[in-house]
Every structure is written in structure tokens, then in C-alpha cells.
């Protein structure tokens, strides 16, 4: 857990001269109503609290594995290969390539 240095400094100055065994960090008054979340979706990309995209990759794997069922169903209903490739490009490939480096 990272502490805000302004709050930590204020706590140290208020306790100056006493032995500090435990620092209690109080939220800033303007941040009392802010909810802390583990992950956040920003422009279609899921970022976790460490700003890595592991949650986004997990979501992509889950989403694309669901699409495999759709492709099998379309193929079993007689969709030709060219049209099936078009469906793949417009769904799974678009999801994977979104926000990837060029």
C-alpha cells in the first residue's frame, strides 16, 4: 500500500516528540466519497491496480474462447470458409488488435 507523502508528513509532524508505533492515515476530505477499485476499464482496456494489462488479457482469452463456439455453430449451419474468416476478422481479430502497438 502506498501512502500519500503529504498525509504521512502531517502525521509525523503532529506526533513529533512522541514514540510512533503505528501511523493512522486519514483520507483527504475531498476523497472520502471515492471508492477504491481493483481494476478499471479505460477506453476498452482493463487496467488493474498495478497498471498492468493482465486482467485485460484474461478477459480477451475468455471472450475469444466464447467466440469459438459461435464459429463452430456458424460452420455447422453451412457458412462457407470465406464468410467465416470475415466473421473472425470482424470479431476476434478486432478484439485482439484493439490497443495493440502498431
DSSP file (Angstrom, degrees, kcal/mol; ACC not computed):
  #  RESIDUE AA STRUCTURE BP1 BP2  ACC     N-H-->O    O-->H-N    N-H-->O    O-->H-N    TCO  KAPPA ALPHA  PHI   PSI    X-CA   Y-CA   Z-CA
    1    1 A X              0   0    0      0, 0.0     2,-0.4     0, 0.0     0, 0.0   0.000 360.0 360.0 360.0 128.3    0.0    0.0    0.0
    2    2 A X        -     0   0    0      0, 0.0     2,-0.4     0, 0.0     0, 0.0  -0.774 360.0-146.6 -94.2 135.6    1.4    3.4   -1.0
    3    3 A X        -     0   0    0     -2,-0.4     2,-0.4     2,-0.0     3,-0.0  -0.779  21.7-110.5-101.8 145.3    0.9    6.3    1.3
    4    4 A X     >  -     0   0    0     -2,-0.4     4,-2.3     1,-0.2     3,-0.3  -0.612  24.5-142.1 -70.2 124.3    0.4    9.8    0.3
    5    5 A X  H  > S+     0   0    0     -2,-0.4     4,-2.5     1,-0.2     5,-0.2   0.811  98.1  58.0 -63.5 -30.5    3.6   11.7    1.4
    6    6 A X  H  > S+     0   0    0      2,-0.2     4,-2.0     1,-0.2    -1,-0.2   0.922 110.1  42.8 -65.1 -42.7    1.6   14.8    2.4
    7    7 A X  H  > S+     0   0    0     -3,-0.3     4,-2.3     2,-0.2    -2,-0.2   0.920 114.2  50.7 -69.0 -43.0   -0.6   12.8    4.8
    8    8 A X  H  X S+     0   0    0     -4,-2.3     4,-2.2     1,-0.2    -2,-0.2   0.908 111.0  48.7 -61.6 -43.4    2.4   10.9    6.2
    9    9 A X  H  X S+     0   0    0     -4,-2.5     4,-2.5     2,-0.2    -1,-0.2   0.905 110.1  51.5 -63.8 -42.2    4.3   14.1    6.8
   10   10 A X  H  X S+     0   0    0     -4,-2.0     4,-2.0     1,-0.2    -1,-0.2   0.898 110.6  49.0 -62.2 -39.8    1.4   15.7    8.5
   11   11 A X  H  X S+     0   0    0     -4,-2.3     4,-1.4     2,-0.2    -1,-0.2   0.898 111.3  49.3 -66.5 -39.7    1.0   12.7   10.8
   12   12 A X  H  < S+     0   0    0     -4,-2.2    -2,-0.2     1,-0.2    -1,-0.2   0.898 111.8  48.3 -67.2 -39.5    4.7   12.7   11.6
   13   13 A X  H >< S+     0   0    0     -4,-2.5     3,-1.0     1,-0.2    -1,-0.2   0.872 110.8  50.3 -69.1 -36.0    4.7   16.4   12.4
   14   14 A X  H 3< S+     0   0    0     -4,-2.0    -1,-0.2     1,-0.2    -2,-0.2   0.786 115.5  43.1 -72.6 -25.4    1.6   16.1   14.7
   15   15 A X  T >< S+     0   0    0     -4,-1.4     3,-2.1    -5,-0.2    -1,-0.2   0.216  83.6 143.8-100.9  12.7    3.2   13.2   16.6
   16   16 A X  T <   +     0   0    0     -3,-1.0     3,-0.1     1,-0.3    -3,-0.1  -0.278  67.3  21.5 -60.3 133.9    6.7   14.9   16.8
   17   17 A X  T 3  S+     0   0    0      1,-0.3     2,-0.3     3,-0.0    -1,-0.3   0.229 106.9  93.6  94.0 -13.4    8.4   14.2   20.1
   18   18 A X  S <  S-     0   0    0     -3,-2.1     2,-0.5     1,-0.0    -1,-0.3  -0.776  86.4-101.6-108.6 156.3    6.4   11.0   20.8
   19   19 A X        -     0   0    0     -2,-0.3     2,-0.6    -3,-0.1    -3,-0.0  -0.664  36.4-147.5 -76.7 122.6    7.3    7.5   20.0
   20   20 A X        +     0   0    0     -2,-0.5     3,-0.1     1,-0.2    -1,-0.0  -0.821  29.8 162.7 -96.2 118.6    5.3    6.5   17.0
   21   21 A X  S    S+     0   0    0     -2,-0.6     2,-0.4     1,-0.4    -1,-0.2   0.750  71.4  15.1-101.5 -32.8    4.3    2.8   16.9
   22   22 A X        -     0   0    0      2,-0.0     2,-0.5     0, 0.0    -1,-0.4  -0.983  67.4-143.6-146.2 130.2    1.5    2.9   14.3
   23   23 A X        -     0   0    0     -2,-0.4     2,-0.6    -3,-0.1   -15,-0.0  -0.820  11.0-154.0 -94.4 127.2    0.6    5.6   11.8
   24   24 A X        -     0   0    0     -2,-0.5     2,-0.6   -16,-0.1    -2,-0.0  -0.901   9.9-153.5 -99.7 121.4   -3.0    6.1   11.1
   25   25 A X        -     0   0    0     -2,-0.6     2,-0.4   -14,-0.0   -17,-0.1  -0.845   6.4-159.1 -98.9 119.3   -3.6    7.6    7.7
   26   26 A X        -     0   0    0     -2,-0.6     3,-0.1   -19,-0.1     2,-0.0  -0.788  22.7-114.1 -95.5 138.1   -6.8    9.6    7.3
   27   27 A X        -     0   0    0     -2,-0.4     5,-0.1     1,-0.1    -1,-0.0  -0.361  38.1 -97.1 -67.7 151.6   -8.2   10.1    3.8
   28   28 A X    >   -     0   0    0      1,-0.1     3,-1.7     3,-0.1     4,-0.3  -0.380  35.1-114.6 -63.3 147.7   -8.2   13.7    2.5
   29   29 A X  G >  S+     0   0    0      1,-0.3     3,-0.9     2,-0.2     4,-0.2   0.840 116.2  52.3 -56.9 -34.4  -11.6   15.3    3.0
   30   30 A X  G 3  S+     0   0    0      1,-0.2    -1,-0.3     2,-0.1     3,-0.2   0.655 107.8  53.5 -77.1 -12.7  -12.3   15.5   -0.8
   31   31 A X  G X  S+     0   0    0     -3,-1.7     3,-1.0     1,-0.2    -1,-0.2   0.279  75.4  99.5-104.0  10.1  -11.6   11.8   -1.2
   32   32 A X  T <  S+     0   0    0     -3,-0.9    -1,-0.2    -4,-0.3    -2,-0.1   0.886  86.6  44.5 -65.4 -37.7  -14.0   10.4    1.4
   33   33 A X  T 3  S+     0   0    0     -4,-0.2     2,-0.4    -3,-0.2    -1,-0.2   0.422  88.3 109.7 -87.6   1.8  -16.6    9.5   -1.2
   34   34 A X    <   -     0   0    0     -3,-1.0     2,-0.4     1,-0.0    -3,-0.0  -0.655  62.5-141.0 -83.9 129.3  -14.2    8.0   -3.7
   35   35 A X        -     0   0    0     -2,-0.4     2,-0.4     1,-0.0    -2,-0.1  -0.742  10.7-132.7 -91.6 134.4  -14.5    4.2   -4.0
   36   36 A X        -     0   0    0     -2,-0.4     2,-0.3     2,-0.0    -1,-0.0  -0.734  27.3-170.4 -86.7 130.5  -11.3    2.2   -4.3
   37   37 A X        -     0   0    0     -2,-0.4     3,-0.1     1,-0.1     0, 0.0  -0.830  27.3-141.8-120.6 159.0  -11.4   -0.4   -7.1
   38   38 A X  S    S+     0   0    0     -2,-0.3    11,-1.1     1,-0.2     2,-0.3   0.842  87.1  15.4 -87.1 -38.0   -9.1   -3.3   -8.1
   39   39 A X  E     -A   48   0A   0      9,-0.2     2,-0.4    10,-0.1     9,-0.2  -0.950  64.5-161.6-137.6 158.5   -9.5   -2.8  -11.9
   40   40 A X  E     -A   47   0A   0      7,-2.9     7,-3.1    -2,-0.3     2,-0.7  -1.000  16.8-135.2-143.0 137.1  -10.7   -0.1  -14.2
   41   41 A X  E     +A   46   0A   0     -2,-0.4     2,-0.5     5,-0.2     5,-0.2  -0.854  26.6 179.4 -96.4 118.1  -11.8   -0.2  -17.8
   42   42 A X  E >  S-A   45   0A   0      3,-3.1     3,-2.0    -2,-0.7    -2,-0.0  -0.973  70.3 -23.3-123.4 116.2  -10.4    2.8  -19.7
   43   43 A X  T 3  S-     0   0    0     -2,-0.5    -1,-0.1     1,-0.3     3,-0.1   0.840 128.0 -49.3  51.5  38.9  -11.2    3.2  -23.4
   44   44 A X  T 3  S+     0   0    0      1,-0.2     2,-0.5    55,-0.0    -1,-0.3   0.424 117.7 109.1  86.4  -1.5  -11.9   -0.6  -23.7
   45   45 A X  E <   -A   42   0A   0     -3,-2.0    -3,-3.1     2,-0.0     2,-0.6  -0.928  62.8-138.5-111.3 131.5   -8.7   -1.7  -21.9
   46   46 A X  E     -A   41   0A   0     -2,-0.5    10,-0.7    -5,-0.2     2,-0.4  -0.792  22.1-173.7 -92.9 120.3   -8.9   -3.2  -18.4
   47   47 A X  E     -A   40   0A   0     -7,-3.1    -7,-2.9    -2,-0.6     6,-0.2  -0.907  10.1-147.5-111.8 140.5   -6.1   -2.0  -16.1
   48   48 A X  E >   -A   39   0A   0      4,-1.7     3,-2.1    -2,-0.4    -9,-0.2  -0.349  40.5 -84.4 -96.9-174.8   -5.5   -3.4  -12.6
   49   49 A X  T 3  S+     0   0    0    -11,-1.1   -10,-0.1     1,-0.3    -1,-0.0   0.686 130.4  52.1 -66.1 -18.0   -4.2   -1.5   -9.6
   50   50 A X  T 3  S-     0   0    0    -12,-0.2    -1,-0.3     2,-0.1     3,-0.1   0.310 115.5-115.8 -96.8   7.7   -0.6   -2.2  -10.7
   51   51 A X  S <  S+     0   0    0     -3,-2.1     2,-0.3     1,-0.2    -2,-0.1   0.821  71.8 133.0  59.8  36.4   -1.3   -0.7  -14.2
   52   52 A X        -     0   0    0      1,-0.0    -4,-1.7     0, 0.0     3,-0.4  -0.750  60.5-131.2-107.4 163.5   -0.7   -4.0  -15.9
   53   53 A X  S  > S+     0   0    0     -2,-0.3     4,-2.3     1,-0.2     5,-0.2   0.047  70.9 114.6-103.3  25.2   -3.0   -5.5  -18.6
   54   54 A X  H  > S+     0   0    0      1,-0.2     4,-2.2     2,-0.2    -1,-0.2   0.883  79.2  50.3 -64.7 -37.1   -3.2   -9.0  -17.1
   55   55 A X  H  > S+     0   0    0     -3,-0.4     4,-2.1     2,-0.2    -1,-0.2   0.870 110.0  51.5 -66.1 -35.5   -6.9   -8.6  -16.4
   56   56 A X  H  > S+     0   0    0    -10,-0.7     4,-2.4     2,-0.2    -2,-0.2   0.908 109.6  48.6 -67.3 -42.3   -7.4   -7.4  -20.0
   57   57 A X  H  X S+     0   0    0     -4,-2.3     4,-2.5     2,-0.2    -2,-0.2   0.905 111.1  50.7 -65.3 -40.7   -5.6  -10.4  -21.4
   58   58 A X  H  X S+     0   0    0     -4,-2.2     4,-2.2     1,-0.2    -1,-0.2   0.908 110.5  49.8 -61.7 -41.6   -7.7  -12.7  -19.2
   59   59 A X  H  X S+     0   0    0     -4,-2.1     4,-2.6     2,-0.2    -2,-0.2   0.905 110.2  50.4 -63.4 -41.6  -10.8  -11.0  -20.5
   60   60 A X  H  X S+     0   0    0     -4,-2.4     4,-2.9     2,-0.2     5,-0.3   0.914 109.8  49.8 -63.7 -42.7   -9.7  -11.4  -24.1
   61   61 A X  H  X S+     0   0    0     -4,-2.5     4,-1.9     1,-0.2    -1,-0.2   0.917 113.5  46.0 -62.2 -42.9   -9.0  -15.1  -23.7
   62   62 A X  H  X S+     0   0    0     -4,-2.2     4,-1.5     2,-0.2    -2,-0.2   0.919 114.9  47.1 -65.1 -43.4  -12.4  -15.7  -22.1
   63   63 A X  H  X S+     0   0    0     -4,-2.6     4,-1.5     1,-0.2    -2,-0.2   0.911 113.4  46.9 -66.3 -43.5  -14.2  -13.6  -24.8
   64   64 A X  H  X S+     0   0    0     -4,-2.9     4,-1.2     1,-0.2    -1,-0.2   0.826 107.7  56.5 -71.4 -30.2  -12.4  -15.3  -27.7
   65   65 A X  H  X S+     0   0    0     -4,-1.9     4,-0.8    -5,-0.3    -1,-0.2   0.862 106.5  50.9 -68.6 -32.8  -13.0  -18.8  -26.3
   66   66 A X  H >X S+     0   0    0     -4,-1.5     4,-1.1     1,-0.2     3,-0.6   0.867 105.0  57.4 -67.0 -35.4  -16.7  -18.0  -26.3
   67   67 A X  H 3X S+     0   0    0     -4,-1.5     4,-2.5     1,-0.2    -1,-0.2   0.793  93.2  67.9 -67.5 -26.4  -16.4  -16.9  -29.9
   68   68 A X  H 3X S+     0   0    0     -4,-1.2     4,-2.5     1,-0.2    -1,-0.2   0.896  98.2  52.2 -59.2 -38.7  -15.0  -20.3  -30.8
   69   69 A X  H <X S+     0   0    0     -4,-0.8     4,-2.3    -3,-0.6    -1,-0.2   0.903 108.5  50.7 -62.5 -40.1  -18.5  -21.8  -30.0
   70   70 A X  H  X S+     0   0    0     -4,-1.1     4,-2.7     2,-0.2    -2,-0.2   0.915 110.2  49.4 -63.7 -42.7  -20.1  -19.2  -32.3
   71   71 A X  H  X S+     0   0    0     -4,-2.5     4,-2.5     1,-0.2    -2,-0.2   0.912 111.3  49.0 -64.4 -41.8  -17.7  -20.1  -35.2
   72   72 A X  H  X S+     0   0    0     -4,-2.5     4,-2.5     2,-0.2    -1,-0.2   0.902 112.2  49.0 -63.6 -39.8  -18.4  -23.8  -34.8
   73   73 A X  H  X S+     0   0    0     -4,-2.3     4,-1.4     2,-0.2    -2,-0.2   0.923 112.0  47.6 -65.7 -44.1  -22.1  -23.2  -34.8
   74   74 A X  H  <>S+     0   0    0     -4,-2.7     5,-2.2     1,-0.2    -2,-0.2   0.899 113.2  49.0 -63.2 -39.6  -21.9  -21.0  -37.9
   75   75 A X  H ><5S+     0   0    0     -4,-2.5     3,-1.4     1,-0.2    -2,-0.2   0.896 109.3  51.5 -66.9 -39.9  -19.7  -23.6  -39.6
   76   76 A X  H 3<5S+     0   0    0     -4,-2.5    -1,-0.2     1,-0.3    -2,-0.2   0.769 104.7  57.9 -69.9 -23.1  -22.1  -26.4  -38.7
   77   77 A X  T 3<5S-     0   0    0     -4,-1.4    -1,-0.3    -5,-0.2    -2,-0.2   0.397 127.7 -97.3 -86.6   3.9  -25.0  -24.4  -40.2
   78   78 A X  T < 5 +     0   0    0     -3,-1.4     2,-0.3     1,-0.3    -3,-0.2   0.652  63.5 161.2  98.1  16.4  -23.2  -24.3  -43.5
   79   79 A X      < -     0   0    0     -5,-2.2    -1,-0.3     1,-0.1    -2,-0.0  -0.539  41.6-118.5 -70.4 132.6  -21.4  -20.9  -43.6
   80   80 A X     >  -     0   0    0     -2,-0.3     4,-2.1     1,-0.1     5,-0.2  -0.214  21.5-107.4 -72.1 166.1  -18.6  -21.0  -46.2
   81   81 A X  H  > S+     0   0    0      1,-0.2     4,-2.3     2,-0.2     5,-0.2   0.863 115.4  52.6 -64.2 -40.6  -15.0  -20.6  -45.3
   82   82 A X  H  > S+     0   0    0      1,-0.2     4,-1.9     2,-0.2    -1,-0.2   0.921 112.3  45.2 -64.1 -43.9  -14.5  -17.1  -46.7
   83   83 A X  H  > S+     0   0    0      2,-0.2     4,-2.2     1,-0.2    -1,-0.2   0.871 111.3  53.7 -67.4 -35.8  -17.5  -15.8  -44.8
   84   84 A X  H  X S+     0   0    0     -4,-2.1     4,-2.2     1,-0.2    -2,-0.2   0.879 107.8  50.6 -65.6 -37.9  -16.3  -17.5  -41.6
   85   85 A X  H  X S+     0   0    0     -4,-2.3     4,-2.6     2,-0.2    -1,-0.2   0.874 108.5  52.5 -66.5 -36.8  -12.9  -15.8  -42.0
   86   86 A X  H  X S+     0   0    0     -4,-1.9     4,-2.1     2,-0.2    -2,-0.2   0.909 109.2  49.1 -63.5 -41.5  -14.7  -12.4  -42.4
   87   87 A X  H  X S+     0   0    0     -4,-2.2     4,-1.2     2,-0.2     5,-0.3   0.909 111.2  50.4 -63.5 -41.4  -16.6  -13.1  -39.2
   88   88 A X  H  <>S+     0   0    0     -4,-2.2     5,-2.1     1,-0.2     3,-0.4   0.929 111.0  48.3 -61.5 -45.8  -13.4  -14.0  -37.4
   89   89 A X  I  <>S+     0   0    0     -4,-2.6     5,-0.5     1,-0.2    -1,-0.2   0.876 113.4  47.2 -63.3 -37.5  -11.6  -10.8  -38.6
   90   90 A X  I  <5S+     0   0    0     -4,-2.1    -1,-0.2    -5,-0.2    -2,-0.2   0.670 126.8  23.0 -81.6 -15.3  -14.5   -8.6  -37.6
   91   91 A X  I  X5S+     0   0    0     -4,-1.2     4,-1.9    -3,-0.4    -3,-0.2   0.747 130.0  22.4-112.0 -75.5  -14.9  -10.1  -34.1
   92   92 A X  I  >5S+     0   0    0     -4,-0.4     4,-2.4    -5,-0.3     5,-0.2   0.929 124.9  47.2 -67.8 -47.8  -11.9  -11.9  -32.6
   93   93 A X  I  ><S+     0   0    0     -5,-2.1     4,-2.4     1,-0.2    -1,-0.2   0.869 111.8  52.0 -65.0 -35.9   -9.1  -10.3  -34.5
   94   94 A X  H  ><S+     0   0    0     -5,-0.5     4,-1.1    -6,-0.4    -1,-0.2   0.891 110.5  48.7 -66.1 -38.9  -10.6   -6.9  -33.9
   95   95 A X  H  < S+     0   0    0     -4,-1.9     3,-0.2     2,-0.2    -2,-0.2   0.922 114.7  44.6 -64.7 -44.1  -10.7   -7.5  -30.2
   96   96 A X  H  < S+     0   0    0     -4,-2.4    -2,-0.2     1,-0.2    -1,-0.2   0.895 115.2  46.5 -69.7 -40.3   -7.1   -8.8  -30.1
   97   97 A X  H >< S+     0   0    0     -4,-2.4     3,-1.8    -5,-0.2    -1,-0.2   0.639  84.3 111.7 -80.0 -13.8   -5.7   -6.0  -32.2
   98   98 A X  T 3< S-     0   0    0     -4,-1.1     3,-0.1     1,-0.3    -4,-0.0  -0.428  93.7  -1.6 -65.0 129.6   -7.5   -3.2  -30.4
   99   99 A X  T 3  S+     0   0    0      1,-0.2     2,-0.3    -2,-0.2    -1,-0.3   0.676  98.8 134.9  63.9  21.0   -5.0   -1.0  -28.5
  100  100 A X    <   -     0   0    0     -3,-1.8    -1,-0.2     1,-0.1    -3,-0.0  -0.718  66.3 -92.2 -94.3 152.4   -2.0   -3.1  -29.5
  101  101 A X              0   0    0     -2,-0.3    -1,-0.1     1,-0.1     0, 0.0  -0.290 360.0 360.0 -62.5 148.0    1.1   -1.4  -30.7
  102  102 A X              0   0    0     -3,-0.0    -1,-0.1     0, 0.0    -2,-0.0   0.463 360.0 360.0 -71.7 360.0    1.3   -0.9  -34.5
